[in-house]
């Protein structure tokens, strides 16, 4: 999926399964998916 940093506008592609990723450019933490404790769809 494509991620865009809100801070420095850097865009990159990630296939991380983590909830958050760090911007490779500035280190800003970006939430890439919802934190969902349950398993509802
Ligand atoms: Zn950034």
mmCIF file of the protein (N, C-alpha, C, O) and its ligand, coordinates in Angstrom:
data_MODEL
# 
_entry.id   MODEL 
# 
loop_
_entity.id 
_entity.type 
_entity.pdbx_number_of_molecules 
1 polymer     1 
2 non-polymer 1 
# 
_entity_poly.entity_id                      1 
_entity_poly.type                           'polypeptide(L)' 
_entity_poly.nstd_linkage                   no 
_entity_poly.nstd_monomer                   no 
_entity_poly.pdbx_seq_one_letter_code       
;(UNK)(UNK)(UNK)(UNK)(UNK)(UNK)(UNK)(UNK)(UNK)(UNK)(UNK)(UNK)(UNK)(UNK)(UNK)(UNK)
(UNK)(UNK)(UNK)(UNK)(UNK)(UNK)(UNK)(UNK)(UNK)(UNK)(UNK)(UNK)(UNK)(UNK)(UNK)(UNK)
(UNK)(UNK)(UNK)(UNK)(UNK)(UNK)(UNK)(UNK)(UNK)
;
_entity_poly.pdbx_seq_one_letter_code_can   XXXXXXXXXXXXXXXXXXXXXXXXXXXXXXXXXXXXXXXXX 
_entity_poly.pdbx_strand_id                 A 
# 
loop_
_entity_poly_seq.entity_id 
_entity_poly_seq.num 
_entity_poly_seq.mon_id 
_entity_poly_seq.hetero 
1 1  UNK n 
1 2  UNK n 
1 3  UNK n 
1 4  UNK n 
1 5  UNK n 
1 6  UNK n 
1 7  UNK n 
1 8  UNK n 
1 9  UNK n 
1 10 UNK n 
1 11 UNK n 
1 12 UNK n 
1 13 UNK n 
1 14 UNK n 
1 15 UNK n 
1 16 UNK n 
1 17 UNK n 
1 18 UNK n 
1 19 UNK n 
1 20 UNK n 
1 21 UNK n 
1 22 UNK n 
1 23 UNK n 
1 24 UNK n 
1 25 UNK n 
1 26 UNK n 
1 27 UNK n 
1 28 UNK n 
1 29 UNK n 
1 30 UNK n 
1 31 UNK n 
1 32 UNK n 
1 33 UNK n 
1 34 UNK n 
1 35 UNK n 
1 36 UNK n 
1 37 UNK n 
1 38 UNK n 
1 39 UNK n 
1 40 UNK n 
1 41 UNK n 
# 
loop_
_struct_asym.id 
_struct_asym.entity_id 
A 1 
B 2 
# 
loop_
_chem_comp.id 
_chem_comp.type 
_chem_comp.mon_nstd_flag 
UNK 'L-peptide linking' . 
ZN  non-polymer         . 
# 
_pdbx_entity_nonpoly.entity_id   2 
_pdbx_entity_nonpoly.name        ? 
_pdbx_entity_nonpoly.comp_id     ZN 
# 
_pdbx_nonpoly_scheme.asym_id         B 
_pdbx_nonpoly_scheme.entity_id       2 
_pdbx_nonpoly_scheme.mon_id          ZN 
_pdbx_nonpoly_scheme.ndb_seq_num     1 
_pdbx_nonpoly_scheme.pdb_seq_num     101 
_pdbx_nonpoly_scheme.auth_seq_num    101 
_pdbx_nonpoly_scheme.pdb_mon_id      ZN 
_pdbx_nonpoly_scheme.auth_mon_id     ZN 
_pdbx_nonpoly_scheme.pdb_strand_id   A 
_pdbx_nonpoly_scheme.pdb_ins_code    . 
# 
loop_
_atom_site.group_PDB 
_atom_site.id 
_atom_site.type_symbol 
_atom_site.label_atom_id 
_atom_site.label_alt_id 
_atom_site.label_comp_id 
_atom_site.label_asym_id 
_atom_site.label_entity_id 
_atom_site.label_seq_id 
_atom_site.pdbx_PDB_ins_code 
_atom_site.Cartn_x 
_atom_site.Cartn_y 
_atom_site.Cartn_z 
_atom_site.occupancy 
_atom_site.B_iso_or_equiv 
_atom_site.pdbx_formal_charge 
_atom_site.auth_seq_id 
_atom_site.auth_comp_id 
_atom_site.auth_asym_id 
_atom_site.auth_atom_id 
_atom_site.pdbx_PDB_model_num 
ATOM   1   N  N  . UNK A 1 1  ? 0.839   -1.190 0.000  1.00 0.00 ? 1   UNK A N  1 
ATOM   2   C  CA . UNK A 1 1  ? 0.000   0.000  0.000  1.00 0.00 ? 1   UNK A CA 1 
ATOM   3   C  C  . UNK A 1 1  ? 0.879   1.246  0.000  1.00 0.00 ? 1   UNK A C  1 
ATOM   4   O  O  . UNK A 1 1  ? 2.031   1.225  0.434  1.00 0.00 ? 1   UNK A O  1 
ATOM   5   N  N  . UNK A 1 2  ? 0.299   2.322  -0.498 1.00 0.00 ? 2   UNK A N  1 
ATOM   6   C  CA . UNK A 1 2  ? 1.038   3.576  -0.563 1.00 0.00 ? 2   UNK A CA 1 
ATOM   7   C  C  . UNK A 1 2  ? 0.807   4.382  0.704  1.00 0.00 ? 2   UNK A C  1 
ATOM   8   O  O  . UNK A 1 2  ? -0.322  4.496  1.181  1.00 0.00 ? 2   UNK A O  1 
ATOM   9   N  N  . UNK A 1 3  ? 1.861   4.930  1.236  1.00 0.00 ? 3   UNK A N  1 
ATOM   10  C  CA . UNK A 1 3  ? 1.790   5.727  2.458  1.00 0.00 ? 3   UNK A CA 1 
ATOM   11  C  C  . UNK A 1 3  ? 2.326   7.120  2.160  1.00 0.00 ? 3   UNK A C  1 
ATOM   12  O  O  . UNK A 1 3  ? 3.321   7.283  1.455  1.00 0.00 ? 3   UNK A O  1 
ATOM   13  N  N  . UNK A 1 4  ? 1.656   8.107  2.703  1.00 0.00 ? 4   UNK A N  1 
ATOM   14  C  CA . UNK A 1 4  ? 2.142   9.468  2.534  1.00 0.00 ? 4   UNK A CA 1 
ATOM   15  C  C  . UNK A 1 4  ? 2.345   10.103 3.900  1.00 0.00 ? 4   UNK A C  1 
ATOM   16  O  O  . UNK A 1 4  ? 1.452   10.093 4.747  1.00 0.00 ? 4   UNK A O  1 
ATOM   17  N  N  . UNK A 1 5  ? 3.525   10.650 4.097  1.00 0.00 ? 5   UNK A N  1 
ATOM   18  C  CA . UNK A 1 5  ? 3.846   11.305 5.354  1.00 0.00 ? 5   UNK A CA 1 
ATOM   19  C  C  . UNK A 1 5  ? 3.150   12.655 5.420  1.00 0.00 ? 5   UNK A C  1 
ATOM   20  O  O  . UNK A 1 5  ? 3.247   13.478 4.510  1.00 0.00 ? 5   UNK A O  1 
ATOM   21  N  N  . UNK A 1 6  ? 2.447   12.854 6.522  1.00 0.00 ? 6   UNK A N  1 
ATOM   22  C  CA . UNK A 1 6  ? 1.740   14.136 6.692  1.00 0.00 ? 6   UNK A CA 1 
ATOM   23  C  C  . UNK A 1 6  ? 2.702   15.278 6.994  1.00 0.00 ? 6   UNK A C  1 
ATOM   24  O  O  . UNK A 1 6  ? 2.395   16.450 6.777  1.00 0.00 ? 6   UNK A O  1 
ATOM   25  N  N  . UNK A 1 7  ? 3.852   14.911 7.491  1.00 0.00 ? 7   UNK A N  1 
ATOM   26  C  CA . UNK A 1 7  ? 4.781   15.932 7.953  1.00 0.00 ? 7   UNK A CA 1 
ATOM   27  C  C  . UNK A 1 7  ? 5.662   16.465 6.823  1.00 0.00 ? 7   UNK A C  1 
ATOM   28  O  O  . UNK A 1 7  ? 5.791   17.677 6.646  1.00 0.00 ? 7   UNK A O  1 
ATOM   29  N  N  . UNK A 1 8  ? 6.274   15.541 6.052  1.00 0.00 ? 8   UNK A N  1 
ATOM   30  C  CA . UNK A 1 8  ? 7.220   15.985 5.026  1.00 0.00 ? 8   UNK A CA 1 
ATOM   31  C  C  . UNK A 1 8  ? 6.746   15.694 3.601  1.00 0.00 ? 8   UNK A C  1 
ATOM   32  O  O  . UNK A 1 8  ? 7.439   15.999 2.630  1.00 0.00 ? 8   UNK A O  1 
ATOM   33  N  N  . UNK A 1 9  ? 5.544   15.093 3.489  1.00 0.00 ? 9   UNK A N  1 
ATOM   34  C  CA . UNK A 1 9  ? 4.931   14.813 2.182  1.00 0.00 ? 9   UNK A CA 1 
ATOM   35  C  C  . UNK A 1 9  ? 5.619   13.704 1.387  1.00 0.00 ? 9   UNK A C  1 
ATOM   36  O  O  . UNK A 1 9  ? 5.307   13.480 0.217  1.00 0.00 ? 9   UNK A O  1 
ATOM   37  N  N  . UNK A 1 10 ? 6.534   13.030 2.022  1.00 0.00 ? 10  UNK A N  1 
ATOM   38  C  CA . UNK A 1 10 ? 7.210   11.926 1.368  1.00 0.00 ? 10  UNK A CA 1 
ATOM   39  C  C  . UNK A 1 10 ? 6.219   10.775 1.150  1.00 0.00 ? 10  UNK A C  1 
ATOM   40  O  O  . UNK A 1 10 ? 5.403   10.475 2.022  1.00 0.00 ? 10  UNK A O  1 
ATOM   41  N  N  . UNK A 1 11 ? 6.300   10.141 -0.014 1.00 0.00 ? 11  UNK A N  1 
ATOM   42  C  CA . UNK A 1 11 ? 5.428   9.005  -0.317 1.00 0.00 ? 11  UNK A CA 1 
ATOM   43  C  C  . UNK A 1 11 ? 6.251   7.774  -0.610 1.00 0.00 ? 11  UNK A C  1 
ATOM   44  O  O  . UNK A 1 11 ? 7.272   7.839  -1.295 1.00 0.00 ? 11  UNK A O  1 
ATOM   45  N  N  . UNK A 1 12 ? 5.801   6.656  -0.088 1.00 0.00 ? 12  UNK A N  1 
ATOM   46  C  CA . UNK A 1 12 ? 6.488   5.397  -0.389 1.00 0.00 ? 12  UNK A CA 1 
ATOM   47  C  C  . UNK A 1 12 ? 5.503   4.249  -0.282 1.00 0.00 ? 12  UNK A C  1 
ATOM   48  O  O  . UNK A 1 12 ? 4.370   4.402  0.176  1.00 0.00 ? 12  UNK A O  1 
ATOM   49  N  N  . UNK A 1 13 ? 5.977   3.097  -0.723 1.00 0.00 ? 13  UNK A N  1 
ATOM   50  C  CA . UNK A 1 13 ? 5.137   1.919  -0.716 1.00 0.00 ? 13  UNK A CA 1 
ATOM   51  C  C  . UNK A 1 13 ? 5.585   0.977  0.399  1.00 0.00 ? 13  UNK A C  1 
ATOM   52  O  O  . UNK A 1 13 ? 6.779   0.745  0.585  1.00 0.00 ? 13  UNK A O  1 
ATOM   53  N  N  . UNK A 1 14 ? 4.625   0.445  1.129  1.00 0.00 ? 14  UNK A N  1 
ATOM   54  C  CA . UNK A 1 14 ? 4.963   -0.480 2.204  1.00 0.00 ? 14  UNK A CA 1 
ATOM   55  C  C  . UNK A 1 14 ? 4.042   -1.682 2.165  1.00 0.00 ? 14  UNK A C  1 
ATOM   56  O  O  . UNK A 1 14 ? 2.882   -1.582 1.766  1.00 0.00 ? 14  UNK A O  1 
ATOM   57  N  N  . UNK A 1 15 ? 4.572   -2.821 2.586  1.00 0.00 ? 15  UNK A N  1 
ATOM   58  C  CA . UNK A 1 15 ? 3.708   -3.982 2.795  1.00 0.00 ? 15  UNK A CA 1 
ATOM   59  C  C  . UNK A 1 15 ? 3.783   -4.422 4.251  1.00 0.00 ? 15  UNK A C  1 
ATOM   60  O  O  . UNK A 1 15 ? 3.561   -5.587 4.583  1.00 0.00 ? 15  UNK A O  1 
ATOM   61  N  N  . UNK A 1 16 ? 4.104   -3.451 5.113  1.00 0.00 ? 16  UNK A N  1 
ATOM   62  C  CA . UNK A 1 16 ? 4.166   -3.723 6.539  1.00 0.00 ? 16  UNK A CA 1 
ATOM   63  C  C  . UNK A 1 16 ? 2.802   -4.110 7.083  1.00 0.00 ? 16  UNK A C  1 
ATOM   64  O  O  . UNK A 1 16 ? 1.781   -3.541 6.698  1.00 0.00 ? 16  UNK A O  1 
ATOM   65  N  N  . UNK A 1 17 ? 2.797   -5.094 7.993  1.00 0.00 ? 17  UNK A N  1 
ATOM   66  C  CA . UNK A 1 17 ? 1.544   -5.481 8.646  1.00 0.00 ? 17  UNK A CA 1 
ATOM   67  C  C  . UNK A 1 17 ? 1.389   -4.771 9.990  1.00 0.00 ? 17  UNK A C  1 
ATOM   68  O  O  . UNK A 1 17 ? 0.448   -5.036 10.738 1.00 0.00 ? 17  UNK A O  1 
ATOM   69  N  N  . UNK A 1 18 ? 2.302   -3.885 10.279 1.00 0.00 ? 18  UNK A N  1 
ATOM   70  C  CA . UNK A 1 18 ? 2.228   -3.141 11.517 1.00 0.00 ? 18  UNK A CA 1 
ATOM   71  C  C  . UNK A 1 18 ? 1.149   -2.072 11.425 1.00 0.00 ? 18  UNK A C  1 
ATOM   72  O  O  . UNK A 1 18 ? 0.743   -1.670 10.334 1.00 0.00 ? 18  UNK A O  1 
ATOM   73  N  N  . UNK A 1 19 ? 0.689   -1.616 12.595 1.00 0.00 ? 19  UNK A N  1 
ATOM   74  C  CA . UNK A 1 19 ? -0.308  -0.541 12.634 1.00 0.00 ? 19  UNK A CA 1 
ATOM   75  C  C  . UNK A 1 19 ? 0.341   0.788  12.283 1.00 0.00 ? 19  UNK A C  1 
ATOM   76  O  O  . UNK A 1 19 ? -0.278  1.649  11.658 1.00 0.00 ? 19  UNK A O  1 
ATOM   77  N  N  . UNK A 1 20 ? 1.569   0.940  12.684 1.00 0.00 ? 20  UNK A N  1 
ATOM   78  C  CA . UNK A 1 20 ? 2.268   2.198  12.421 1.00 0.00 ? 20  UNK A CA 1 
ATOM   79  C  C  . UNK A 1 20 ? 3.584   1.945  11.696 1.00 0.00 ? 20  UNK A C  1 
ATOM   80  O  O  . UNK A 1 20 ? 4.247   0.933  11.922 1.00 0.00 ? 20  UNK A O  1 
ATOM   81  N  N  . UNK A 1 21 ? 3.950   2.872  10.828 1.00 0.00 ? 21  UNK A N  1 
ATOM   82  C  CA . UNK A 1 21 ? 5.253   2.826  10.175 1.00 0.00 ? 21  UNK A CA 1 
ATOM   83  C  C  . UNK A 1 21 ? 5.946   4.171  10.375 1.00 0.00 ? 21  UNK A C  1 
ATOM   84  O  O  . UNK A 1 21 ? 5.299   5.200  10.569 1.00 0.00 ? 21  UNK A O  1 
ATOM   85  N  N  . UNK A 1 22 ? 7.245   4.138  10.325 1.00 0.00 ? 22  UNK A N  1 
ATOM   86  C  CA . UNK A 1 22 ? 8.007   5.373  10.435 1.00 0.00 ? 22  UNK A CA 1 
ATOM   87  C  C  . UNK A 1 22 ? 8.392   5.857  9.050  1.00 0.00 ? 22  UNK A C  1 
ATOM   88  O  O  . UNK A 1 22 ? 8.811   5.071  8.201  1.00 0.00 ? 22  UNK A O  1 
ATOM   89  N  N  . UNK A 1 23 ? 8.250   7.131  8.833  1.00 0.00 ? 23  UNK A N  1 
ATOM   90  C  CA . UNK A 1 23 ? 8.644   7.737  7.571  1.00 0.00 ? 23  UNK A CA 1 
ATOM   91  C  C  . UNK A 1 23 ? 10.151  7.579  7.364  1.00 0.00 ? 23  UNK A C  1 
ATOM   92  O  O  . UNK A 1 23 ? 10.937  7.976  8.224  1.00 0.00 ? 23  UNK A O  1 
ATOM   93  N  N  . UNK A 1 24 ? 10.558  7.001  6.231  1.00 0.00 ? 24  UNK A N  1 
ATOM   94  C  CA . UNK A 1 24 ? 11.993  6.828  5.989  1.00 0.00 ? 24  UNK A CA 1 
ATOM   95  C  C  . UNK A 1 24 ? 12.723  8.149  5.816  1.00 0.00 ? 24  UNK A C  1 
ATOM   96  O  O  . UNK A 1 24 ? 13.945  8.210  5.943  1.00 0.00 ? 24  UNK A O  1 
ATOM   97  N  N  . UNK A 1 25 ? 11.986  9.188  5.530  1.00 0.00 ? 25  UNK A N  1 
ATOM   98  C  CA . UNK A 1 25 ? 12.600  10.490 5.292  1.00 0.00 ? 25  UNK A CA 1 
ATOM   99  C  C  . UNK A 1 25 ? 12.813  11.287 6.579  1.00 0.00 ? 25  UNK A C  1 
ATOM   100 O  O  . UNK A 1 25 ? 13.898  11.816 6.816  1.00 0.00 ? 25  UNK A O  1 
ATOM   101 N  N  . UNK A 1 26 ? 11.760  11.368 7.416  1.00 0.00 ? 26  UNK A N  1 
ATOM   102 C  CA . UNK A 1 26 ? 11.851  12.226 8.599  1.00 0.00 ? 26  UNK A CA 1 
ATOM   103 C  C  . UNK A 1 26 ? 11.630  11.479 9.915  1.00 0.00 ? 26  UNK A C  1 
ATOM   104 O  O  . UNK A 1 26 ? 11.844  12.038 10.991 1.00 0.00 ? 26  UNK A O  1 
ATOM   105 N  N  . UNK A 1 27 ? 11.205  10.228 9.833  1.00 0.00 ? 27  UNK A N  1 
ATOM   106 C  CA . UNK A 1 27 ? 11.029  9.454  11.057 1.00 0.00 ? 27  UNK A CA 1 
ATOM   107 C  C  . UNK A 1 27 ? 9.670   9.618  11.714 1.00 0.00 ? 27  UNK A C  1 
ATOM   108 O  O  . UNK A 1 27 ? 9.407   9.029  12.762 1.00 0.00 ? 27  UNK A O  1 
ATOM   109 N  N  . UNK A 1 28 ? 8.801   10.421 11.097 1.00 0.00 ? 28  UNK A N  1 
ATOM   110 C  CA . UNK A 1 28 ? 7.461   10.632 11.634 1.00 0.00 ? 28  UNK A CA 1 
ATOM   111 C  C  . UNK A 1 28 ? 6.660   9.334  11.606 1.00 0.00 ? 28  UNK A C  1 
ATOM   112 O  O  . UNK A 1 28 ? 6.712   8.587  10.629 1.00 0.00 ? 28  UNK A O  1 
ATOM   113 N  N  . UNK A 1 29 ? 5.908   9.065  12.700 1.00 0.00 ? 29  UNK A N  1 
ATOM   114 C  CA . UNK A 1 29 ? 5.135   7.837  12.784 1.00 0.00 ? 29  UNK A CA 1 
ATOM   115 C  C  . UNK A 1 29 ? 3.747   8.046  12.167 1.00 0.00 ? 29  UNK A C  1 
ATOM   116 O  O  . UNK A 1 29 ? 3.017   8.972  12.520 1.00 0.00 ? 29  UNK A O  1 
ATOM   117 N  N  . UNK A 1 30 ? 3.417   7.158  11.240 1.00 0.00 ? 30  UNK A N  1 
ATOM   118 C  CA . UNK A 1 30 ? 2.148   7.260  10.536 1.00 0.00 ? 30  UNK A CA 1 
ATOM   119 C  C  . UNK A 1 30 ? 1.320   6.009  10.795 1.00 0.00 ? 30  UNK A C  1 
ATOM   120 O  O  . UNK A 1 30 ? 1.802   4.886  10.652 1.00 0.00 ? 30  UNK A O  1 
ATOM   121 N  N  . UNK A 1 31 ? 0.061   6.225  11.179 1.00 0.00 ? 31  UNK A N  1 
ATOM   122 C  CA . UNK A 1 31 ? -0.853  5.101  11.369 1.00 0.00 ? 31  UNK A CA 1 
ATOM   123 C  C  . UNK A 1 31 ? -1.378  4.668  10.010 1.00 0.00 ? 31  UNK A C  1 
ATOM   124 O  O  . UNK A 1 31 ? -1.972  5.468  9.287  1.00 0.00 ? 31  UNK A O  1 
ATOM   125 N  N  . UNK A 1 32 ? -1.163  3.405  9.661  1.00 0.00 ? 32  UNK A N  1 
ATOM   126 C  CA . UNK A 1 32 ? -1.575  2.929  8.343  1.00 0.00 ? 32  UNK A CA 1 
ATOM   127 C  C  . UNK A 1 32 ? -2.800  2.037  8.393  1.00 0.00 ? 32  UNK A C  1 
ATOM   128 O  O  . UNK A 1 32 ? -3.368  1.696  7.355  1.00 0.00 ? 32  UNK A O  1 
ATOM   129 N  N  . UNK A 1 33 ? -3.205  1.662  9.578  1.00 0.00 ? 33  UNK A N  1 
ATOM   130 C  CA . UNK A 1 33 ? -4.452  0.891  9.672  1.00 0.00 ? 33  UNK A CA 1 
ATOM   131 C  C  . UNK A 1 33 ? -5.114  1.132  11.011 1.00 0.00 ? 33  UNK A C  1 
ATOM   132 O  O  . UNK A 1 33 ? -4.490  1.593  11.967 1.00 0.00 ? 33  UNK A O  1 
ATOM   133 N  N  . UNK A 1 34 ? -6.397  0.809  11.054 1.00 0.00 ? 34  UNK A N  1 
ATOM   134 C  CA . UNK A 1 34 ? -7.155  1.041  12.274 1.00 0.00 ? 34  UNK A CA 1 
ATOM   135 C  C  . UNK A 1 34 ? -6.766  0.028  13.338 1.00 0.00 ? 34  UNK A C  1 
ATOM   136 O  O  . UNK A 1 34 ? -6.510  -1.140 13.044 1.00 0.00 ? 34  UNK A O  1 
ATOM   137 N  N  . UNK A 1 35 ? -6.726  0.497  14.573 1.00 0.00 ? 35  UNK A N  1 
ATOM   138 C  CA . UNK A 1 35 ? -6.545  -0.415 15.702 1.00 0.00 ? 35  UNK A CA 1 
ATOM   139 C  C  . UNK A 1 35 ? -7.915  -0.983 16.040 1.00 0.00 ? 35  UNK A C  1 
ATOM   140 O  O  . UNK A 1 35 ? -8.805  -0.265 16.497 1.00 0.00 ? 35  UNK A O  1 
ATOM   141 N  N  . UNK A 1 36 ? -8.069  -2.264 15.812 1.00 0.00 ? 36  UNK A N  1 
ATOM   142 C  CA . UNK A 1 36 ? -9.373  -2.888 15.976 1.00 0.00 ? 36  UNK A CA 1 
ATOM   143 C  C  . UNK A 1 36 ? -9.207  -4.164 16.792 1.00 0.00 ? 36  UNK A C  1 
ATOM   144 O  O  . UNK A 1 36 ? -8.732  -5.186 16.296 1.00 0.00 ? 36  UNK A O  1 
ATOM   145 N  N  . UNK A 1 37 ? -9.613  -4.076 18.060 1.00 0.00 ? 37  UNK A N  1 
ATOM   146 C  CA . UNK A 1 37 ? -9.450  -5.216 18.955 1.00 0.00 ? 37  UNK A CA 1 
ATOM   147 C  C  . UNK A 1 37 ? -10.292 -6.415 18.567 1.00 0.00 ? 37  UNK A C  1 
ATOM   148 O  O  . UNK A 1 37 ? -9.871  -7.559 18.741 1.00 0.00 ? 37  UNK A O  1 
ATOM   149 N  N  . UNK A 1 38 ? -11.474 -6.157 18.043 1.00 0.00 ? 38  UNK A N  1 
ATOM   150 C  CA . UNK A 1 38 ? -12.363 -7.233 17.673 1.00 0.00 ? 38  UNK A CA 1 
ATOM   151 C  C  . UNK A 1 38 ? -12.043 -7.796 16.301 1.00 0.00 ? 38  UNK A C  1 
ATOM   152 O  O  . UNK A 1 38 ? -11.012 -7.473 15.710 1.00 0.00 ? 38  UNK A O  1 
ATOM   153 N  N  . UNK A 1 39 ? -12.921 -8.627 15.805 1.00 0.00 ? 39  UNK A N  1 
ATOM   154 C  CA . UNK A 1 39 ? -12.693 -9.227 14.496 1.00 0.00 ? 39  UNK A CA 1 
ATOM   155 C  C  . UNK A 1 39 ? -13.907 -8.997 13.598 1.00 0.00 ? 39  UNK A C  1 
ATOM   156 O  O  . UNK A 1 39 ? -14.257 -9.844 12.776 1.00 0.00 ? 39  UNK A O  1 
ATOM   157 N  N  . UNK A 1 40 ? -14.539 -7.848 13.770 1.00 0.00 ? 40  UNK A N  1 
ATOM   158 C  CA . UNK A 1 40 ? -15.736 -7.571 12.980 1.00 0.00 ? 40  UNK A CA 1 
ATOM   159 C  C  . UNK A 1 40 ? -15.385 -6.976 11.620 1.00 0.00 ? 40  UNK A C  1 
ATOM   160 O  O  . UNK A 1 40 ? -14.387 -6.275 11.454 1.00 0.00 ? 40  UNK A O  1 
ATOM   161 N  N  . UNK A 1 41 ? -16.227 -7.277 10.679 1.00 0.00 ? 41  UNK A N  1 
ATOM   162 C  CA . UNK A 1 41 ? -15.966 -6.773 9.327  1.00 0.00 ? 41  UNK A CA 1 
ATOM   163 C  C  . UNK A 1 41 ? -17.083 -5.837 8.903  1.00 0.00 ? 41  UNK A C  1 
ATOM   164 O  O  . UNK A 1 41 ? -17.054 -5.303 7.794  1.00 0.00 ? 41  UNK A O  1 
HETATM 165 ZN ZN . ZN  B 2 .  ? 8.152   12.266 6.680  1.00 0.00 ? 101 ZN  A ZN 1 
# 
